[in-house]
């Protein structure tokens, strides 16, 4: 499979890792839209939210268990936003389920 995020998880492409466990890999976005902009991905390939099912939903649960831990480590004590995009109309550019953890300033209407 020629998936950018699968290659990052495998260590084939370097990234600025901020968190990792058995299910989840998180790294800094290379084009941050906020002072803190971390991408959180499952360690299994899931294309997007449309493909979450009983076989892979544990990975999504593990992502949301990791979110508060990552947010705290990143100093996001006054709030943050978690966003996922699904499909072309939502501007999903990498077809591997991922969540944007964004914060570090008062957020307005921008969406990851």
Secondary structure as the mmCIF struct_conf table of DSSP 4:
data_model
#
loop_
_struct_conf.conf_type_id
_struct_conf.id
_struct_conf.beg_label_comp_id
_struct_conf.beg_label_asym_id
_struct_conf.beg_label_seq_id
_struct_conf.end_label_comp_id
_struct_conf.end_label_asym_id
_struct_conf.end_label_seq_id
HELX_RH_AL_P HELX_RH_AL_P1 UNK A 4 UNK A 9
TURN_TY1_P TURN_TY1_P1 UNK A 10 UNK A 11
BEND BEND1 UNK A 12 UNK A 13
STRN STRN1 UNK A 17 UNK A 20
BEND BEND2 UNK A 22 UNK A 23
STRN STRN2 UNK A 24 UNK A 28
TURN_TY1_P TURN_TY1_P2 UNK A 30 UNK A 31
BEND BEND3 UNK A 33 UNK A 35
STRN STRN3 UNK A 36 UNK A 42
BEND BEND4 UNK A 43 UNK A 44
BEND BEND5 UNK A 48 UNK A 48
HELX_RH_3T_P HELX_RH_3T_P1 UNK A 49 UNK A 51
TURN_TY1_P TURN_TY1_P3 UNK A 54 UNK A 56
HELX_RH_AL_P HELX_RH_AL_P2 UNK A 57 UNK A 73
TURN_TY1_P TURN_TY1_P4 UNK A 74 UNK A 75
TURN_TY1_P TURN_TY1_P5 UNK A 77 UNK A 78
STRN STRN4 UNK A 80 UNK A 83
BEND BEND6 UNK A 87 UNK A 87
HELX_RH_3T_P HELX_RH_3T_P2 UNK A 88 UNK A 90
TURN_TY1_P TURN_TY1_P6 UNK A 91 UNK A 91
BEND BEND7 UNK A 94 UNK A 96
STRN STRN5 UNK A 98 UNK A 103
BEND BEND8 UNK A 104 UNK A 105
BEND BEND9 UNK A 109 UNK A 109
#
